[in-house]
Amino acid sequence: MSASLPQETELIEKHEEILGWRAELLEQMESLREQLKIQRRQQVKESEAALHRNSSLLQDLQKIEERLRGGRRPRPQLLALEMRYWASVEESLPAWEHFLLGKGPHPTHGPAQPPRRARQKASTARGQGLPPRPKPRTAPSER
């Protein structure tokens, strides 16, 4: 039995050493858990502060937007000018539509005065770095 006594003492020492490591690890885990709790509380506080700040900023922006929308009314002269402008646009719209559809003269030219087109010089394309105009095509001849 004397041979087993040194082994038993060695096993007891190893067991106590393992229990010591376990206690250290449990202590570290508890410490880490407490740190995480503190971090979470801090994050919640920061999140609530950001939410409050954003809400306040949104309210401020809405107040500014309301002031800009309904704050000042345009002067009567400006309103009259705007009304005359839109009436003029509506009045000239049919002539522009007619022109844009290719069914009539340009609205700014009088009916007796057809619009003039400026002739393009042959050399202007080269001077502007544009490709040359294509040569006119001839009808294919029948053989």
C-alpha positions in Angstrom: 0.0 0.0 0.0 2.9 2.3 0.4 3.3 2.5 -3.4 -0.2 3.9 -3.8 0.3 6.6 -1.2 2.7 8.8 -3.2 0.3 8.4 -6.3 -2.6 9.4 -4.2 -0.9 12.5 -2.9 0.1 13.4 -6.4 -3.5 12.9 -7.6 -4.8 15.0 -4.8 -2.3 17.8 -5.6 -3.3 17.7 -9.3 -6.9 17.7 -8.3 -6.4 20.8 -6.0 -4.4 22.5 -8.9 -7.3 21.8 -11.3 -9.8 23.1 -8.8 -7.7 26.3 -8.5 -7.7 26.8 -12.2 -11.4 26.2 -12.3 -11.9 28.8 -9.6 -9.7 31.3 -11.5 -11.7 30.7 -14.7 -15.0 31.1 -12.9 -13.8 34.3 -11.5 -12.6 35.6 -14.9 -16.0 34.6 -16.4 -17.9 36.4 -13.7 -15.7 39.5 -14.2 -16.3 39.3 -18.0 -20.0 38.9 -17.4 -20.1 42.0 -15.3 -18.1 44.0 -17.9 -20.6 42.9 -20.6 -23.5 44.0 -18.4 -21.9 47.5 -17.9 -21.3 47.8 -21.7 -24.9 46.9 -22.5 -26.2 49.4 -20.0 -23.9 52.1 -21.6 -25.1 51.1 -25.1 -28.7 51.4 -24.0 -28.1 54.8 -22.5 -26.3 56.0 -25.7 -29.1 54.6 -27.8 -31.7 56.4 -25.8 -29.7 59.6 -26.0 -29.4 59.2 -29.8 -33.1 58.5 -30.1 -33.9 61.6 -28.1 -31.5 63.8 -30.1 -32.8 62.5 -33.4 -36.4 63.1 -32.3 -35.5 66.6 -31.3 -33.7 67.3 -34.6 -36.7 66.0 -36.5 -39.1 68.3 -34.6 -36.8 71.2 -35.3 -36.7 70.4 -39.0 -40.4 70.1 -39.2 -40.8 73.5 -37.5 -38.4 75.0 -40.0 -40.2 73.4 -42.9 -43.6 74.7 -41.7 -42.1 78.2 -41.3 -40.7 78.1 -44.8 -44.0 76.8 -46.3 -46.5 79.1 -44.7 -44.3 81.9 -43.4 -44.4 84.6 -46.0 -47.0 85.0 -48.7 -45.8 86.4 -52.1 -46.7 89.9 -52.9 -49.9 90.6 -54.9 -47.8 91.9 -57.9 -45.8 88.7 -58.0 -48.9 86.6 -57.8 -50.5 88.6 -60.7 -47.3 88.3 -62.8 -47.2 84.5 -62.2 -50.9 84.2 -63.2 -50.3 86.2 -66.4 -47.2 84.0 -67.2 -49.2 80.8 -66.9 -52.1 82.2 -68.9 -49.6 83.1 -71.6 -48.1 79.6 -71.5 -51.6 78.0 -71.8 -52.5 80.4 -74.6 -49.3 79.6 -76.7 -49.4 75.9 -75.9 -51.5 74.8 -79.0 -49.1 76.7 -81.4 -46.1 75.0 -79.8 -47.7 71.6 -79.9 -48.6 72.2 -83.6 -45.0 73.1 -84.3 -43.5 70.2 -82.3 -45.6 67.7 -84.1 -44.3 69.1 -87.4 -47.6 70.5 -88.5 -46.9 74.2 -88.5 -44.4 77.1 -88.4 -42.3 78.0 -85.4 -44.6 79.9 -83.0 -42.2 82.9 -82.8 -42.2 83.5 -86.5 -45.1 85.3 -88.1 -47.4 83.3 -90.5 -46.2 85.4 -93.5 -42.5 84.9 -92.6 -41.3 81.3 -92.9 -38.4 80.4 -90.7 -35.0 80.6 -92.3 -32.4 78.0 -91.8 -28.8 79.0 -91.8 -26.7 77.2 -94.4 -24.0 75.0 -93.1 -20.6 75.4 -94.7 -18.9 72.2 -95.7 -15.7 73.1 -93.8 -17.4 73.7 -90.5 -17.5 70.0 -89.7 -13.8 69.7 -89.9 -13.2 72.9 -88.0 -15.3 71.6 -85.1 -13.7 68.2 -85.1 -16.8 66.5 -86.4 -16.9 63.6 -88.9 -17.5 64.6 -92.6 -21.1 64.6 -93.9 -22.1 61.5 -95.8 -22.1 61.7 -99.5 -25.6 61.7 -101.1 -26.8 58.2 -102.0 -27.8 57.4 -105.6 -30.7 55.1 -106.4 -29.5 51.6 -107.3 -29.5 51.0 -111.0 -31.4 48.1 -112.5 -29.3 45.8 -114.6 
